[in-house]
Amino acid sequence: MYVCAKCGKVFADDELTFVRCPYCSSKVLNKQTPPTVKKVKAI
Ligand SMILES: [Zn+2]
């Protein structure tokens, strides 16, 4: 997942043909890792 720093659009890695926002063609992209669900074991 990538977030465009300019327009704030979020898109998946496979949407990218170049490392560039497909919406506003900004090259400033922040990589976003999906929130991991941590399972806590109850003792
Ligand atoms: Zn953009």
mmCIF file of the protein (N, C-alpha, C, O) and its ligand, coordinates in Angstrom:
data_MODEL
# 
_entry.id   MODEL 
# 
loop_
_entity.id 
_entity.type 
_entity.pdbx_number_of_molecules 
1 polymer     1 
2 non-polymer 1 
# 
_entity_poly.entity_id                      1 
_entity_poly.type                           'polypeptide(L)' 
_entity_poly.nstd_linkage                   no 
_entity_poly.nstd_monomer                   no 
_entity_poly.pdbx_seq_one_letter_code       MYVCAKCGKVFADDELTFVRCPYCSSKVLNKQTPPTVKKVKAI 
_entity_poly.pdbx_seq_one_letter_code_can   MYVCAKCGKVFADDELTFVRCPYCSSKVLNKQTPPTVKKVKAI 
_entity_poly.pdbx_strand_id                 A 
# 
loop_
_entity_poly_seq.entity_id 
_entity_poly_seq.num 
_entity_poly_seq.mon_id 
_entity_poly_seq.hetero 
1 1  MET n 
1 2  TYR n 
1 3  VAL n 
1 4  CYS n 
1 5  ALA n 
1 6  LYS n 
1 7  CYS n 
1 8  GLY n 
1 9  LYS n 
1 10 VAL n 
1 11 PHE n 
1 12 ALA n 
1 13 ASP n 
1 14 ASP n 
1 15 GLU n 
1 16 LEU n 
1 17 THR n 
1 18 PHE n 
1 19 VAL n 
1 20 ARG n 
1 21 CYS n 
1 22 PRO n 
1 23 TYR n 
1 24 CYS n 
1 25 SER n 
1 26 SER n 
1 27 LYS n 
1 28 VAL n 
1 29 LEU n 
1 30 ASN n 
1 31 LYS n 
1 32 GLN n 
1 33 THR n 
1 34 PRO n 
1 35 PRO n 
1 36 THR n 
1 37 VAL n 
1 38 LYS n 
1 39 LYS n 
1 40 VAL n 
1 41 LYS n 
1 42 ALA n 
1 43 ILE n 
# 
loop_
_struct_asym.id 
_struct_asym.entity_id 
A 1 
B 2 
# 
loop_
_chem_comp.id 
_chem_comp.type 
_chem_comp.mon_nstd_flag 
ALA 'L-peptide linking' y 
ARG 'L-peptide linking' y 
ASN 'L-peptide linking' y 
ASP 'L-peptide linking' y 
CYS 'L-peptide linking' y 
GLN 'L-peptide linking' y 
GLU 'L-peptide linking' y 
GLY 'peptide linking'   y 
ILE 'L-peptide linking' y 
LEU 'L-peptide linking' y 
LYS 'L-peptide linking' y 
MET 'L-peptide linking' y 
PHE 'L-peptide linking' y 
PRO 'L-peptide linking' y 
SER 'L-peptide linking' y 
THR 'L-peptide linking' y 
TYR 'L-peptide linking' y 
VAL 'L-peptide linking' y 
ZN  non-polymer         . 
# 
_pdbx_entity_nonpoly.entity_id   2 
_pdbx_entity_nonpoly.name        ? 
_pdbx_entity_nonpoly.comp_id     ZN 
# 
_pdbx_nonpoly_scheme.asym_id         B 
_pdbx_nonpoly_scheme.entity_id       2 
_pdbx_nonpoly_scheme.mon_id          ZN 
_pdbx_nonpoly_scheme.ndb_seq_num     1 
_pdbx_nonpoly_scheme.pdb_seq_num     101 
_pdbx_nonpoly_scheme.auth_seq_num    101 
_pdbx_nonpoly_scheme.pdb_mon_id      ZN 
_pdbx_nonpoly_scheme.auth_mon_id     ZN 
_pdbx_nonpoly_scheme.pdb_strand_id   A 
_pdbx_nonpoly_scheme.pdb_ins_code    . 
# 
loop_
_atom_site.group_PDB 
_atom_site.id 
_atom_site.type_symbol 
_atom_site.label_atom_id 
_atom_site.label_alt_id 
_atom_site.label_comp_id 
_atom_site.label_asym_id 
_atom_site.label_entity_id 
_atom_site.label_seq_id 
_atom_site.pdbx_PDB_ins_code 
_atom_site.Cartn_x 
_atom_site.Cartn_y 
_atom_site.Cartn_z 
_atom_site.occupancy 
_atom_site.B_iso_or_equiv 
_atom_site.pdbx_formal_charge 
_atom_site.auth_seq_id 
_atom_site.auth_comp_id 
_atom_site.auth_asym_id 
_atom_site.auth_atom_id 
_atom_site.pdbx_PDB_model_num 
ATOM   1   N  N  . MET A 1 1  ? 0.837  -1.196  0.000   1.00 0.00 ? 1   MET A N  1 
ATOM   2   C  CA . MET A 1 1  ? 0.000  0.000   0.000   1.00 0.00 ? 1   MET A CA 1 
ATOM   3   C  C  . MET A 1 1  ? 0.871  1.245   0.000   1.00 0.00 ? 1   MET A C  1 
ATOM   4   O  O  . MET A 1 1  ? 1.874  1.328   0.709   1.00 0.00 ? 1   MET A O  1 
ATOM   5   N  N  . TYR A 1 2  ? 0.468  2.196   -0.802  1.00 0.00 ? 2   TYR A N  1 
ATOM   6   C  CA . TYR A 1 2  ? 1.178  3.460   -0.849  1.00 0.00 ? 2   TYR A CA 1 
ATOM   7   C  C  . TYR A 1 2  ? 0.197  4.608   -0.635  1.00 0.00 ? 2   TYR A C  1 
ATOM   8   O  O  . TYR A 1 2  ? -0.956 4.546   -1.062  1.00 0.00 ? 2   TYR A O  1 
ATOM   9   N  N  . VAL A 1 3  ? 0.666  5.640   0.024   1.00 0.00 ? 3   VAL A N  1 
ATOM   10  C  CA . VAL A 1 3  ? -0.144 6.833   0.200   1.00 0.00 ? 3   VAL A CA 1 
ATOM   11  C  C  . VAL A 1 3  ? 0.576  7.986   -0.471  1.00 0.00 ? 3   VAL A C  1 
ATOM   12  O  O  . VAL A 1 3  ? 1.754  8.234   -0.210  1.00 0.00 ? 3   VAL A O  1 
ATOM   13  N  N  . CYS A 1 4  ? -0.130 8.681   -1.327  1.00 0.00 ? 4   CYS A N  1 
ATOM   14  C  CA . CYS A 1 4  ? 0.457  9.836   -1.979  1.00 0.00 ? 4   CYS A CA 1 
ATOM   15  C  C  . CYS A 1 4  ? 0.559  10.980  -0.978  1.00 0.00 ? 4   CYS A C  1 
ATOM   16  O  O  . CYS A 1 4  ? -0.408 11.316  -0.295  1.00 0.00 ? 4   CYS A O  1 
ATOM   17  N  N  . ALA A 1 5  ? 1.731  11.562  -0.904  1.00 0.00 ? 5   ALA A N  1 
ATOM   18  C  CA . ALA A 1 5  ? 1.945  12.657  0.046   1.00 0.00 ? 5   ALA A CA 1 
ATOM   19  C  C  . ALA A 1 5  ? 1.278  13.940  -0.431  1.00 0.00 ? 5   ALA A C  1 
ATOM   20  O  O  . ALA A 1 5  ? 1.054  14.863  0.353   1.00 0.00 ? 5   ALA A O  1 
ATOM   21  N  N  . LYS A 1 6  ? 0.970  13.990  -1.694  1.00 0.00 ? 6   LYS A N  1 
ATOM   22  C  CA . LYS A 1 6  ? 0.420  15.219  -2.264  1.00 0.00 ? 6   LYS A CA 1 
ATOM   23  C  C  . LYS A 1 6  ? -1.105 15.227  -2.225  1.00 0.00 ? 6   LYS A C  1 
ATOM   24  O  O  . LYS A 1 6  ? -1.711 16.165  -1.707  1.00 0.00 ? 6   LYS A O  1 
ATOM   25  N  N  . CYS A 1 7  ? -1.729 14.176  -2.774  1.00 0.00 ? 7   CYS A N  1 
ATOM   26  C  CA . CYS A 1 7  ? -3.189 14.174  -2.852  1.00 0.00 ? 7   CYS A CA 1 
ATOM   27  C  C  . CYS A 1 7  ? -3.827 13.233  -1.836  1.00 0.00 ? 7   CYS A C  1 
ATOM   28  O  O  . CYS A 1 7  ? -5.043 13.248  -1.646  1.00 0.00 ? 7   CYS A O  1 
ATOM   29  N  N  . GLY A 1 8  ? -2.996 12.411  -1.182  1.00 0.00 ? 8   GLY A N  1 
ATOM   30  C  CA . GLY A 1 8  ? -3.511 11.555  -0.121  1.00 0.00 ? 8   GLY A CA 1 
ATOM   31  C  C  . GLY A 1 8  ? -4.231 10.313  -0.603  1.00 0.00 ? 8   GLY A C  1 
ATOM   32  O  O  . GLY A 1 8  ? -4.868 9.617   0.188   1.00 0.00 ? 8   GLY A O  1 
ATOM   33  N  N  . LYS A 1 9  ? -4.139 10.029  -1.879  1.00 0.00 ? 9   LYS A N  1 
ATOM   34  C  CA . LYS A 1 9  ? -4.775 8.827   -2.406  1.00 0.00 ? 9   LYS A CA 1 
ATOM   35  C  C  . LYS A 1 9  ? -3.989 7.603   -1.965  1.00 0.00 ? 9   LYS A C  1 
ATOM   36  O  O  . LYS A 1 9  ? -2.764 7.632   -1.845  1.00 0.00 ? 9   LYS A O  1 
ATOM   37  N  N  . VAL A 1 10 ? -4.722 6.537   -1.730  1.00 0.00 ? 10  VAL A N  1 
ATOM   38  C  CA . VAL A 1 10 ? -4.097 5.287   -1.319  1.00 0.00 ? 10  VAL A CA 1 
ATOM   39  C  C  . VAL A 1 10 ? -4.265 4.286   -2.449  1.00 0.00 ? 10  VAL A C  1 
ATOM   40  O  O  . VAL A 1 10 ? -5.354 4.137   -3.003  1.00 0.00 ? 10  VAL A O  1 
ATOM   41  N  N  . PHE A 1 11 ? -3.188 3.607   -2.782  1.00 0.00 ? 11  PHE A N  1 
ATOM   42  C  CA . PHE A 1 11 ? -3.271 2.613   -3.832  1.00 0.00 ? 11  PHE A CA 1 
ATOM   43  C  C  . PHE A 1 11 ? -2.346 1.458   -3.541  1.00 0.00 ? 11  PHE A C  1 
ATOM   44  O  O  . PHE A 1 11 ? -1.370 1.584   -2.801  1.00 0.00 ? 11  PHE A O  1 
ATOM   45  N  N  . ALA A 1 12 ? -2.676 0.325   -4.144  1.00 0.00 ? 12  ALA A N  1 
ATOM   46  C  CA . ALA A 1 12 ? -1.891 -0.879  -3.916  1.00 0.00 ? 12  ALA A CA 1 
ATOM   47  C  C  . ALA A 1 12 ? -0.635 -0.856  -4.763  1.00 0.00 ? 12  ALA A C  1 
ATOM   48  O  O  . ALA A 1 12 ? -0.540 -0.124  -5.748  1.00 0.00 ? 12  ALA A O  1 
ATOM   49  N  N  . ASP A 1 13 ? 0.318  -1.667  -4.362  1.00 0.00 ? 13  ASP A N  1 
ATOM   50  C  CA . ASP A 1 13 ? 1.607  -1.718  -5.054  1.00 0.00 ? 13  ASP A CA 1 
ATOM   51  C  C  . ASP A 1 13 ? 1.436  -2.110  -6.519  1.00 0.00 ? 13  ASP A C  1 
ATOM   52  O  O  . ASP A 1 13 ? 2.129  -1.589  -7.393  1.00 0.00 ? 13  ASP A O  1 
ATOM   53  N  N  . ASP A 1 14 ? 0.512  -3.029  -6.780  1.00 0.00 ? 14  ASP A N  1 
ATOM   54  C  CA . ASP A 1 14 ? 0.364  -3.524  -8.151  1.00 0.00 ? 14  ASP A CA 1 
ATOM   55  C  C  . ASP A 1 14 ? -0.344 -2.521  -9.061  1.00 0.00 ? 14  ASP A C  1 
ATOM   56  O  O  . ASP A 1 14 ? -0.413 -2.716  -10.274 1.00 0.00 ? 14  ASP A O  1 
ATOM   57  N  N  . GLU A 1 15 ? -0.863 -1.459  -8.475  1.00 0.00 ? 15  GLU A N  1 
ATOM   58  C  CA . GLU A 1 15 ? -1.455 -0.404  -9.295  1.00 0.00 ? 15  GLU A CA 1 
ATOM   59  C  C  . GLU A 1 15 ? -0.387 0.484   -9.902  1.00 0.00 ? 15  GLU A C  1 
ATOM   60  O  O  . GLU A 1 15 ? -0.632 1.223   -10.856 1.00 0.00 ? 15  GLU A O  1 
ATOM   61  N  N  . LEU A 1 16 ? 0.803  0.395   -9.326  1.00 0.00 ? 16  LEU A N  1 
ATOM   62  C  CA . LEU A 1 16 ? 1.864  1.282   -9.756  1.00 0.00 ? 16  LEU A CA 1 
ATOM   63  C  C  . LEU A 1 16 ? 2.619  0.690   -10.930 1.00 0.00 ? 16  LEU A C  1 
ATOM   64  O  O  . LEU A 1 16 ? 3.152  -0.417  -10.850 1.00 0.00 ? 16  LEU A O  1 
ATOM   65  N  N  . THR A 1 17 ? 2.658  1.423   -11.997 1.00 0.00 ? 17  THR A N  1 
ATOM   66  C  CA . THR A 1 17 ? 3.512  1.020   -13.112 1.00 0.00 ? 17  THR A CA 1 
ATOM   67  C  C  . THR A 1 17 ? 4.871  1.687   -12.954 1.00 0.00 ? 17  THR A C  1 
ATOM   68  O  O  . THR A 1 17 ? 5.907  1.116   -13.293 1.00 0.00 ? 17  THR A O  1 
ATOM   69  N  N  . PHE A 1 18 ? 4.841  2.917   -12.428 1.00 0.00 ? 18  PHE A N  1 
ATOM   70  C  CA . PHE A 1 18 ? 6.059  3.611   -12.047 1.00 0.00 ? 18  PHE A CA 1 
ATOM   71  C  C  . PHE A 1 18 ? 5.888  4.016   -10.591 1.00 0.00 ? 18  PHE A C  1 
ATOM   72  O  O  . PHE A 1 18 ? 4.775  4.026   -10.064 1.00 0.00 ? 18  PHE A O  1 
ATOM   73  N  N  . VAL A 1 19 ? 6.990  4.347   -9.953  1.00 0.00 ? 19  VAL A N  1 
ATOM   74  C  CA . VAL A 1 19 ? 6.866  4.812   -8.577  1.00 0.00 ? 19  VAL A CA 1 
ATOM   75  C  C  . VAL A 1 19 ? 6.424  6.270   -8.613  1.00 0.00 ? 19  VAL A C  1 
ATOM   76  O  O  . VAL A 1 19 ? 7.220  7.203   -8.511  1.00 0.00 ? 19  VAL A O  1 
ATOM   77  N  N  . ARG A 1 20 ? 5.132  6.411   -8.761  1.00 0.00 ? 20  ARG A N  1 
ATOM   78  C  CA . ARG A 1 20 ? 4.553  7.723   -8.996  1.00 0.00 ? 20  ARG A CA 1 
ATOM   79  C  C  . ARG A 1 20 ? 3.055  7.611   -8.795  1.00 0.00 ? 20  ARG A C  1 
ATOM   80  O  O  . ARG A 1 20 ? 2.446  6.603   -9.152  1.00 0.00 ? 20  ARG A O  1 
ATOM   81  N  N  . CYS A 1 21 ? 2.476  8.629   -8.233  1.00 0.00 ? 21  CYS A N  1 
ATOM   82  C  CA . CYS A 1 21 ? 1.039  8.610   -8.013  1.00 0.00 ? 21  CYS A CA 1 
ATOM   83  C  C  . CYS A 1 21 ? 0.297  8.589   -9.348  1.00 0.00 ? 21  CYS A C  1 
ATOM   84  O  O  . CYS A 1 21 ? 0.532  9.447   -10.199 1.00 0.00 ? 21  CYS A O  1 
ATOM   85  N  N  . PRO A 1 22 ? -0.604 7.610   -9.539  1.00 0.00 ? 22  PRO A N  1 
ATOM   86  C  CA . PRO A 1 22 ? -1.363 7.542   -10.798 1.00 0.00 ? 22  PRO A CA 1 
ATOM   87  C  C  . PRO A 1 22 ? -2.410 8.646   -10.931 1.00 0.00 ? 22  PRO A C  1 
ATOM   88  O  O  . PRO A 1 22 ? -2.978 8.843   -12.005 1.00 0.00 ? 22  PRO A O  1 
ATOM   89  N  N  . TYR A 1 23 ? -2.661 9.359   -9.846  1.00 0.00 ? 23  TYR A N  1 
ATOM   90  C  CA . TYR A 1 23 ? -3.707 10.377  -9.869  1.00 0.00 ? 23  TYR A CA 1 
ATOM   91  C  C  . TYR A 1 23 ? -3.148 11.775  -10.130 1.00 0.00 ? 23  TYR A C  1 
ATOM   92  O  O  . TYR A 1 23 ? -3.681 12.528  -10.945 1.00 0.00 ? 23  TYR A O  1 
ATOM   93  N  N  . CYS A 1 24 ? -2.067 12.108  -9.426  1.00 0.00 ? 24  CYS A N  1 
ATOM   94  C  CA . CYS A 1 24 ? -1.528 13.457  -9.580  1.00 0.00 ? 24  CYS A CA 1 
ATOM   95  C  C  . CYS A 1 24 ? -0.076 13.437  -10.054 1.00 0.00 ? 24  CYS A C  1 
ATOM   96  O  O  . CYS A 1 24 ? 0.563  14.481  -10.183 1.00 0.00 ? 24  CYS A O  1 
ATOM   97  N  N  . SER A 1 25 ? 0.431  12.233  -10.309 1.00 0.00 ? 25  SER A N  1 
ATOM   98  C  CA . SER A 1 25 ? 1.790  12.009  -10.807 1.00 0.00 ? 25  SER A CA 1 
ATOM   99  C  C  . SER A 1 25 ? 2.888  12.540  -9.885  1.00 0.00 ? 25  SER A C  1 
ATOM   100 O  O  . SER A 1 25 ? 3.997  12.852  -10.318 1.00 0.00 ? 25  SER A O  1 
ATOM   101 N  N  . SER A 1 26 ? 2.543  12.631  -8.607  1.00 0.00 ? 26  SER A N  1 
ATOM   102 C  CA . SER A 1 26 ? 3.552  13.007  -7.625  1.00 0.00 ? 26  SER A CA 1 
ATOM   103 C  C  . SER A 1 26 ? 4.479  11.823  -7.360  1.00 0.00 ? 26  SER A C  1 
ATOM   104 O  O  . SER A 1 26 ? 4.047  10.670  -7.344  1.00 0.00 ? 26  SER A O  1 
ATOM   105 N  N  . LYS A 1 27 ? 5.724  12.120  -7.160  1.00 0.00 ? 27  LYS A N  1 
ATOM   106 C  CA . LYS A 1 27 ? 6.682  11.046  -6.902  1.00 0.00 ? 27  LYS A CA 1 
ATOM   107 C  C  . LYS A 1 27 ? 6.878  10.809  -5.412  1.00 0.00 ? 27  LYS A C  1 
ATOM   108 O  O  . LYS A 1 27 ? 7.600  9.901   -4.999  1.00 0.00 ? 27  LYS A O  1 
ATOM   109 N  N  . VAL A 1 28 ? 6.230  11.635  -4.623  1.00 0.00 ? 28  VAL A N  1 
ATOM   110 C  CA . VAL A 1 28 ? 6.386  11.499  -3.179  1.00 0.00 ? 28  VAL A CA 1 
ATOM   111 C  C  . VAL A 1 28 ? 5.312  10.551  -2.656  1.00 0.00 ? 28  VAL A C  1 
ATOM   112 O  O  . VAL A 1 28 ? 4.149  10.920  -2.491  1.00 0.00 ? 28  VAL A O  1 
ATOM   113 N  N  . LEU A 1 29 ? 5.740  9.322   -2.403  1.00 0.00 ? 29  LEU A N  1 
ATOM   114 C  CA . LEU A 1 29 ? 4.820  8.315   -1.921  1.00 0.00 ? 29  LEU A CA 1 
ATOM   115 C  C  . LEU A 1 29 ? 5.308  7.770   -0.595  1.00 0.00 ? 29  LEU A C  1 
ATOM   116 O  O  . LEU A 1 29 ? 6.494  7.495   -0.411  1.00 0.00 ? 29  LEU A O  1 
ATOM   117 N  N  . ASN A 1 30 ? 4.395  7.625   0.297   1.00 0.00 ? 30  ASN A N  1 
ATOM   118 C  CA . ASN A 1 30 ? 4.735  7.027   1.576   1.00 0.00 ? 30  ASN A CA 1 
ATOM   119 C  C  . ASN A 1 30 ? 4.232  5.590   1.594   1.00 0.00 ? 30  ASN A C  1 
ATOM   120 O  O  . ASN A 1 30 ? 3.062  5.315   1.328   1.00 0.00 ? 30  ASN A O  1 
ATOM   121 N  N  . LYS A 1 31 ? 5.124  4.708   1.904   1.00 0.00 ? 31  LYS A N  1 
ATOM   122 C  CA . LYS A 1 31 ? 4.713  3.311   1.975   1.00 0.00 ? 31  LYS A CA 1 
ATOM   123 C  C  . LYS A 1 31 ? 3.953  3.082   3.273   1.00 0.00 ? 31  LYS A C  1 
ATOM   124 O  O  . LYS A 1 31 ? 4.374  3.487   4.356   1.00 0.00 ? 31  LYS A O  1 
ATOM   125 N  N  . GLN A 1 32 ? 2.836  2.428   3.118   1.00 0.00 ? 32  GLN A N  1 
ATOM   126 C  CA . GLN A 1 32 ? 1.997  2.182   4.279   1.00 0.00 ? 32  GLN A CA 1 
ATOM   127 C  C  . GLN A 1 32 ? 1.856  0.686   4.483   1.00 0.00 ? 32  GLN A C  1 
ATOM   128 O  O  . GLN A 1 32 ? 1.434  -0.041  3.585   1.00 0.00 ? 32  GLN A O  1 
ATOM   129 N  N  . THR A 1 33 ? 2.207  0.249   5.650   1.00 0.00 ? 33  THR A N  1 
ATOM   130 C  CA . THR A 1 33 ? 2.041  -1.163  5.957   1.00 0.00 ? 33  THR A CA 1 
ATOM   131 C  C  . THR A 1 33 ? 0.665  -1.349  6.592   1.00 0.00 ? 33  THR A C  1 
ATOM   132 O  O  . THR A 1 33 ? 0.265  -0.572  7.459   1.00 0.00 ? 33  THR A O  1 
ATOM   133 N  N  . PRO A 1 34 ? -0.040 -2.360  6.166   1.00 0.00 ? 34  PRO A N  1 
ATOM   134 C  CA . PRO A 1 34 ? -1.365 -2.611  6.748   1.00 0.00 ? 34  PRO A CA 1 
ATOM   135 C  C  . PRO A 1 34 ? -1.237 -2.966  8.221   1.00 0.00 ? 34  PRO A C  1 
ATOM   136 O  O  . PRO A 1 34 ? -0.287 -3.633  8.631   1.00 0.00 ? 34  PRO A O  1 
ATOM   137 N  N  . PRO A 1 35 ? -2.182 -2.522  8.993   1.00 0.00 ? 35  PRO A N  1 
ATOM   138 C  CA . PRO A 1 35 ? -2.108 -2.793  10.432  1.00 0.00 ? 35  PRO A CA 1 
ATOM   139 C  C  . PRO A 1 35 ? -2.178 -4.280  10.715  1.00 0.00 ? 35  PRO A C  1 
ATOM   140 O  O  . PRO A 1 35 ? -3.085 -4.984  10.271  1.00 0.00 ? 35  PRO A O  1 
ATOM   141 N  N  . THR A 1 36 ? -1.213 -4.720  11.449  1.00 0.00 ? 36  THR A N  1 
ATOM   142 C  CA . THR A 1 36 ? -1.169 -6.146  11.756  1.00 0.00 ? 36  THR A CA 1 
ATOM   143 C  C  . THR A 1 36 ? -2.038 -6.444  12.970  1.00 0.00 ? 36  THR A C  1 
ATOM   144 O  O  . THR A 1 36 ? -2.016 -5.735  13.977  1.00 0.00 ? 36  THR A O  1 
ATOM   145 N  N  . VAL A 1 37 ? -2.776 -7.487  12.837  1.00 0.00 ? 37  VAL A N  1 
ATOM   146 C  CA . VAL A 1 37 ? -3.650 -7.880  13.941  1.00 0.00 ? 37  VAL A CA 1 
ATOM   147 C  C  . VAL A 1 37 ? -2.872 -8.822  14.847  1.00 0.00 ? 37  VAL A C  1 
ATOM   148 O  O  . VAL A 1 37 ? -2.500 -9.933  14.467  1.00 0.00 ? 37  VAL A O  1 
ATOM   149 N  N  . LYS A 1 38 ? -2.649 -8.349  16.020  1.00 0.00 ? 38  LYS A N  1 
ATOM   150 C  CA . LYS A 1 38 ? -1.898 -9.170  16.964  1.00 0.00 ? 38  LYS A CA 1 
ATOM   151 C  C  . LYS A 1 38 ? -2.856 -9.981  17.820  1.00 0.00 ? 38  LYS A C  1 
ATOM   152 O  O  . LYS A 1 38 ? -3.791 -9.469  18.436  1.00 0.00 ? 38  LYS A O  1 
ATOM   153 N  N  . LYS A 1 39 ? -2.576 -11.236 17.819  1.00 0.00 ? 39  LYS A N  1 
ATOM   154 C  CA . LYS A 1 39 ? -3.414 -12.094 18.648  1.00 0.00 ? 39  LYS A CA 1 
ATOM   155 C  C  . LYS A 1 39 ? -2.734 -12.305 19.991  1.00 0.00 ? 39  LYS A C  1 
ATOM   156 O  O  . LYS A 1 39 ? -1.590 -12.753 20.068  1.00 0.00 ? 39  LYS A O  1 
ATOM   157 N  N  . VAL A 1 40 ? -3.441 -11.982 21.009  1.00 0.00 ? 40  VAL A N  1 
ATOM   158 C  CA . VAL A 1 40 ? -2.895 -12.138 22.355  1.00 0.00 ? 40  VAL A CA 1 
ATOM   159 C  C  . VAL A 1 40 ? -3.497 -13.385 22.976  1.00 0.00 ? 40  VAL A C  1 
ATOM   160 O  O  . VAL A 1 40 ? -4.713 -13.557 23.065  1.00 0.00 ? 40  VAL A O  1 
ATOM   161 N  N  . LYS A 1 41 ? -2.609 -14.220 23.389  1.00 0.00 ? 41  LYS A N  1 
ATOM   162 C  CA . LYS A 1 41 ? -3.087 -15.445 24.017  1.00 0.00 ? 41  LYS A CA 1 
ATOM   163 C  C  . LYS A 1 41 ? -3.498 -15.193 25.448  1.00 0.00 ? 41  LYS A C  1 
ATOM   164 O  O  . LYS A 1 41 ? -2.741 -14.642 26.247  1.00 0.00 ? 41  LYS A O  1 
ATOM   165 N  N  . ALA A 1 42 ? -4.684 -15.595 25.749  1.00 0.00 ? 42  ALA A N  1 
ATOM   166 C  CA . ALA A 1 42 ? -5.144 -15.449 27.131  1.00 0.00 ? 42  ALA A CA 1 
ATOM   167 C  C  . ALA A 1 42 ? -4.669 -16.657 27.933  1.00 0.00 ? 42  ALA A C  1 
ATOM   168 O  O  . ALA A 1 42 ? -4.901 -17.809 27.567  1.00 0.00 ? 42  ALA A O  1 
ATOM   169 N  N  . ILE A 1 43 ? -4.024 -16.364 28.992  1.00 0.00 ? 43  ILE A N  1 
ATOM   170 C  CA . ILE A 1 43 ? -3.502 -17.473 29.820  1.00 0.00 ? 43  ILE A CA 1 
ATOM   171 C  C  . ILE A 1 43 ? -4.487 -17.762 30.952  1.00 0.00 ? 43  ILE A C  1 
ATOM   172 O  O  . ILE A 1 43 ? -4.247 -18.655 31.766  1.00 0.00 ? 43  ILE A O  1 
HETATM 173 ZN ZN . ZN  B 2 .  ? -1.258 11.948  -5.744  1.00 0.00 2 101 ZN  A ZN 1 
# 
